Amino acid sequence: MILSAIAGNENLATLVPRQMIFGGIGFVVIILAAAIDYRFWSGAIIPMYVVIVIFLLLLFVIGGARFGATRWIETGLVSIQPTELAKVVVILALANYFAKNKEAARNWSWMIKGLLITLGIAGLIFIQPNLSNVIVIMALWAAMSWESGLELKQLGIMILSSIILAVIAFNFIQLYQQQRIINFFRPDLSARNGATYNVIQALIALGSGGWVGKGYGSGTQTQLRFMKVRHNDFIFSVIGEELGFVGTIFVLVLIGFIVYRCLRAARLARDPFGSLICYGVAILIFFQAAVNIAVNLNLIPVTGIPLPFISYGGSGLISLMLGIGLVESVVLRHKPLDF
């Protein structure tokens, strides 16, 4: 799909072989992560957390800026996005905290300590600025807290507080982030200056695909390059245009199957730490897929969240495959081995 999405653009021709290399590295990562007993990471949480914080801080010193945000560490060969790995670290850190405090009272102290673990990383990501991935990380905290026993009253208060904070923070976020929100709620205003152009093209692409699509490599909105960032944020619209409704449902079934298997692994896990790792990975994949598809359908404001396993992005792909490797490790050790 990336090959079709770049539509013969010579400037993007290297993306396909690079993504294949990232995929190969990702399979090695899965094997290595599965081979290591997942309980090892419980004792390595603090150094891992410190390392990812250092990487996030390095972004402000040597990071490369794209689309108005400093999110990549440029190595000369590849661009590394520490934020993607940070999501996995957050899952491990929260799983470790909640597992070690499984007998603790579900009071505000218990909840706030878990929140502080999350905010330590989310805060550094927010000032890149990278609001979309902050939302992903906070969704991980909310879901894993709920799974660990967060009370409905506490969750409701936190959601209400988040809404109030979001309204207050609107005037302090970046101008382009404000514009995306305004474009969503007032498309009549943004249409005058073309601000919603890409969303409109994505909807045209999805709608014109019909049941079975126009055929691989034959989508007009895609091949004539009407859509921007086709290989990343809007690759779901490429799938809809070229493979149709059937193709999009097939993708949804595949992603849903992966999420289901992660949840099954969470149920089979022999301890809370392993169960929460699997649950966190399932939430990460599901939430990112849901947000990306919702953006393509113009159900929420535009964000920079890619479609898991399909959109271009080496750091994102390898991080997700690391998550799958951790789930495999839990499954392999869900019961004692008999010799």
For each residue, the residues with C-beta under 8 A, 3 or more apart:
1: 4 5 235 238 239 310
2: 5 6 15 16 19 231 235 311 312
3: 6 16
4: 1 7 216 217 219 222 223 238 242
5: 1 2 222 230 231 235 238 312
6: 2 3 9 12 13 15 16 230 231
7: 4 222 223 224 225 230
8: 223
9: 6 12 13 225
10: 13
11:
12: 6 9 15 231
13: 6 9 10 16
14: 17 18
15: 2 6 12 18 19 231 312
16: 2 3 6 13 19 20
17: 14 20 21
18: 14 15 21 22 78 314
19: 2 15 16 22 23 312 314 317
20: 16 17 23 24
21: 17 18 24 25 314
22: 18 19 25 26 314 317 318
23: 19 20 26 27 317
24: 20 21 27 28
25: 21 22 28 29 314 318
26: 22 23 29 30 317 318 320 321 322
27: 23 24 30 31 321
28: 24 25 31 32
29: 25 26 32 33 318 321 322 325
30: 26 27 33 34 321 322 324 325 328
31: 27 28 34 35 325
32: 28 29 35 36 325
33: 29 30 36 322 324 325 326 328 329
34: 30 31 325 328 329 332
35: 31 32 329
36: 32 33 40 41 329
37: 40 329 333
38: 41 273 274 277 326 329 330 333
39: 42 43 271 273 274 333
40: 36 37 43 44
41: 36 38 44 45 48 92 96 326
42: 39 45 96 99 273
43: 39 40
44: 40 41 47 48
45: 41 42 48 49 92 93 96
46: 49 50
47: 44 50 51
48: 41 44 45 51 52 89 92 93
49: 45 46 52 53 89 93 120 121
50: 46 47 53 54
51: 47 48 54 55
52: 48 49 55 56 82 85 86 89 121
53: 49 50 56 57 120 121 124
54: 50 51 57 58
55: 51 52 58 59 73 82 85 86
56: 52 53 59 82 83 86 121 124 125
57: 53 54 60 61 124
58: 54 55 61 62 63 73 82
59: 55 56 62 63 70 71 72 73 82 128
60: 57 63 70
61: 57 58
62: 58 59 73 74
63: 58 59 60 70 71 72 73 74
64: 70 72 73 74 79
65: 68 69 70 71
66: 69 71 72
67: 176 304
68: 65 129 174 176
69: 65 66 128 129 130 174
70: 59 60 63 64 65 128
71: 59 63 65 66 81 83 128 130
72: 59 63 64 66 79 80 81
73: 55 58 59 62 63 64 79 80 81 82
74: 62 63 64 79
75: 78 79 80
76:
77:
78: 18 75 314
79: 64 72 73 74 75 314 315
80: 72 73 75 315
81: 71 72 73 84 85 313 315 316
82: 52 55 56 58 59 73 85 86 315
83: 56 71 86 87 125 128 130 133 315
84: 81 87 88 313 315 316 318 319
85: 52 55 81 82 88 89 315 319 322
86: 52 55 56 82 83 89 90 121 125 137
87: 83 84 90 91 133 136 137 140 284 319
88: 84 85 91 92 284 319 322 323 326
89: 48 49 52 85 86 92 93 121
90: 86 87 93 94 117 118 121 122 137 140 141 280
91: 87 88 94 95 140 144 276 277 280 281 284 323
92: 41 45 48 88 89 95 96 277 326
93: 45 48 49 89 90 96 97 117 118
94: 90 91 97 98 114 117 118 140 141 144 145 276 280
95: 91 92 98 99 144 272 273 276 277 280
96: 41 42 45 92 93 99 100 273
97: 93 94 100 101 113 114 117
98: 94 95 101 102 114 144 145 147 148 272 276
99: 42 95 96 102 271 272 273 276
100: 96 97
101: 97 98 104 110 113
102: 98 99 148 272
103:
104: 101 110
105: 110
106: 110 111 149 150 151 154
107: 110 111
108: 111 112 154
109: 112 113
110: 101 104 105 106 107 113 114
111: 106 107 108 114 115 145 150 154 158
112: 108 109 115 116
113: 97 101 109 110 116 117
114: 94 97 98 110 111 117 118 141 144 145 148
115: 111 112 118 119 141 145
116: 112 113 119 120
117: 90 93 94 97 113 114 120
118: 90 93 94 114 115 121 122 137 138 140 141
119: 115 116 122 123
120: 49 53 116 117 123 124
121: 49 52 53 56 86 89 90 118 124 125 137
122: 90 118 119 125 126 134 137 138
123: 119 120 126 127
124: 53 56 57 120 121 127 128
125: 56 83 86 121 122 128 130 133 134 137
126: 122 123 129 130 131 134
127: 123 124
128: 59 69 70 71 83 124 125
129: 68 69 126 173 174 177
130: 69 71 83 125 126 133 134 304
131: 126 134 135 173 174 177 303
132: 135 136 291 303 304 305
133: 83 87 125 130 136 137 304 305
134: 122 125 126 130 131 137 138
135: 131 132 138 139 291 303
136: 87 132 133 139 140 284 287 288 291 305
137: 86 87 90 118 121 122 125 133 134 140 141
138: 118 122 134 135 141 142 162
139: 135 136 142 143 283 287
140: 87 90 91 94 118 136 137 143 144 280 283 284 287
141: 90 94 114 115 118 137 138 144 145
142: 138 139 145 146 150 155 158
143: 139 140 146 147 279 280 283 287
144: 91 94 95 98 114 140 141 147 148 276 279 280 283
145: 94 98 111 114 115 141 142 148 150 155
146: 142 143 150 155
147: 98 143 144 276 279
148: 98 102 114 144 145 272 276
149: 106
150: 106 111 142 145 146 154 155
151: 106 154 155
152: 155 156
153: 156 157
154: 106 108 111 150 151 157 158
155: 142 145 146 150 151 152 158 159
156: 152 153 159 160
157: 153 154 160 161
158: 111 142 154 155 161 162
159: 155 156 162 163
160: 156 157 163 164
161: 157 158 164 165
162: 138 158 159 165 166
163: 159 160 166 167
164: 160 161 167 168
165: 161 162 168 169
166: 162 163 169 170
167: 163 164 170
168: 164 165 171 172
169: 165 166 172 173
170: 166 167 173 178 181
171: 168
172: 168 169
173: 129 131 169 170 177 178
174: 68 69 129 131 177 178
175: 178 179
176: 67 68 179 180
177: 129 131 173 174 180 181
178: 170 173 174 175 181 182
179: 175 176 182 183 190 195
180: 176 177 183 184 301 302 303
181: 170 177 178 184 185 301
182: 178 179 185 186 189 190
183: 179 180 186 187 189 190 195 196 199 301 302
184: 180 181 187 298 300 301 302
185: 181 182
186: 182 183 189 190
187: 183 184 190 191 196
188: 191 192
189: 182 183 186 192
190: 179 182 183 186 187 193 194 195 196
191: 187 188 194 195 196 200
192: 188 189
193: 190
194: 190 191 197
195: 179 183 190 191
196: 183 187 190 191 199 200
197: 194 200 201
198: 201 202 227 228 229 234 302
199: 183 196 202 203 295 298 302
200: 191 196 197 203 204
201: 197 198 204 205 221 226 227 237
202: 198 199 205 206 221 227 234 237 296 298
203: 199 200 206 207 237 297 298
204: 200 201 207 208 221 226
205: 201 202 208 209 219 221 222 226 227 234 237 238 240 241
206: 202 203 209 236 237 240 241 248 296 297
207: 203 204
208: 204 205 214 219 220 221 241
209: 205 206 213 214 219 240 241 242 243 244 245 247 248
210: 213 214 244 245
211: 244 245 246
212: 243 244 245 246 247
213: 209 210 216 219 240 241 242 243 244 246 247
214: 208 209 210 218 219 220 241 242 244
215: 218 219 242
216: 4 213 242 243
217: 4 223 242
218: 214 215 223 242
219: 4 205 208 209 213 214 215 222 223 238 241 242
220: 208 214 223 224 226 241
221: 201 202 204 205 208 224 226 227 237 241
222: 4 5 7 205 219 225 226 227 230 237 238 241 242
223: 4 7 8 217 218 219 220
224: 7 220 221
225: 7 9 222 230
226: 201 204 205 220 221 222
227: 198 201 202 205 221 222 230 234 237 238
228: 198 234
229: 198 232 233 234
230: 5 6 7 222 225 227 234 235 237 238
231: 2 5 6 12 15 235 311 312
232: 229 235 306 311 312 313
233: 229 292 295 302 303 304 305 306 311
234: 198 202 205 227 228 229 230 237 238 295 296
235: 1 2 5 230 231 232 238 239 306 307 310 311 312
236: 206 239 240 248 251 292 293 296 307 310
237: 201 202 203 205 206 221 222 227 230 234 240 241 296
238: 1 4 5 205 219 222 227 230 234 235 241 242
239: 1 235 236 242 243 247 248 251 310
240: 205 206 209 213 236 237 243 244 245 247 248 296
241: 205 206 208 209 213 214 219 220 221 222 237 238 244
242: 4 209 213 214 215 216 217 218 219 222 238 239 247
243: 209 212 213 216 239 240 246 247 248 250
244: 209 210 211 212 213 214 240 241 247 248
245: 209 210 211 212 240 248 249
246: 211 212 213 243 249 250
247: 209 212 213 239 240 242 243 244 250 251
248: 206 209 236 239 240 243 244 245 251 252
249: 245 246 252 253
250: 243 246 247 253 254
251: 236 239 247 248 254 255 307 310
252: 248 249 255 256 289 293
253: 249 250 256 257
254: 250 251 257 258
255: 251 252 258 259 285 286 289 308 309
256: 252 253 259 260
257: 253 254 260 261
258: 254 255 261 262 285 309 324
259: 255 256 262 263 282 285 286
260: 256 257 263 264
261: 257 258 264 265 327
262: 258 259 265 266 278 279 281 282 285 324 327
263: 259 260 266 267 278 279 282
264: 260 261 267 268
265: 261 262 268 269 278 327 330 331 334
266: 262 263 269 274 275 276 277 278 279 282 330
267: 263 264 275
268: 264 265 330 331 334
269: 265 266 272 273 274 275 277 278 330 334
270: 274 333 334 335
271: 39 99 274 275
272: 95 98 99 102 148 269 275 276
273: 38 39 42 95 96 99 269 276 277
274: 38 39 266 269 270 271 277 278 330 333 334
275: 266 267 269 271 272 278 279 330
276: 91 94 95 98 99 144 147 148 266 272 273 279 280
277: 38 91 92 95 266 269 273 274 280 281 326 327 330
278: 262 263 265 266 269 274 275 281 282 326 327 330
279: 143 144 147 262 263 266 275 276 282 283
280: 90 91 94 95 140 143 144 276 277 283 284
281: 91 262 277 278 284 285 323 324 326 327
282: 259 262 263 266 278 279 285 286
283: 139 140 143 144 279 280 286 287
284: 87 88 91 136 140 280 281 287 288 320 323
285: 255 258 259 262 281 282 288 289 308 320 323
286: 255 259 282 283 289 290
287: 136 139 140 143 283 284 290 291
288: 136 284 285 291 292 305 306 307 308
289: 252 255 285 286 292 293 307 308
290: 286 287 293 294
291: 132 135 136 287 288 294 295 300 303 305
292: 233 236 288 289 295 296 305 306 307 308 311
293: 236 252 289 290 296 297 307
294: 290 291 297 299 300
295: 199 233 234 291 292 298 299 300 301 302 303 305
296: 202 206 234 236 237 240 292 293
297: 203 206 293 294
298: 184 199 202 203 295
299: 294 295
300: 184 291 294 295 303
301: 180 181 183 184 295
302: 180 183 184 198 199 233 295
303: 131 132 135 180 233 291 295 300
304: 67 130 132 133 233
305: 132 133 136 233 288 291 292 295
306: 232 233 235 288 292 310 311 312 313 316
307: 235 236 251 288 289 292 293 310 311
308: 255 285 288 289 292 311 316 320
309: 255 258 317 320
310: 1 235 236 239 251 306 307
311: 2 231 232 233 235 292 306 307 308 316
312: 2 5 15 19 231 232 235 306
313: 81 84 232 306 316 317
314: 18 19 21 22 25 78 79 317 318
315: 79 80 81 82 83 84 85 318 319
316: 81 84 306 308 311 313 319 320
317: 19 22 23 26 309 313 314 320 321
318: 22 25 26 29 84 314 315 321 322
319: 84 85 87 88 315 316 322 323
320: 26 284 285 308 309 316 317 323 324
321: 26 27 29 30 317 318 324 325
322: 26 29 30 33 85 88 318 319 325 326
323: 88 91 281 284 285 319 320 326 327
324: 30 33 258 262 281 320 321 327 328
325: 29 30 31 32 33 34 321 322 328 329
326: 33 38 41 88 92 277 278 281 322 323 329 330
327: 261 262 265 277 278 281 323 324 330 331
328: 30 33 34 324 325 331 332
329: 33 34 35 36 37 38 325 326 332 333
330: 38 265 266 268 269 274 275 277 278 326 327 333 334
331: 265 268 327 328 334
332: 34 328 329
333: 37 38 39 270 274 329 330
334: 265 268 269 270 274 330 331
335: 270
336:
337:
338:
339:
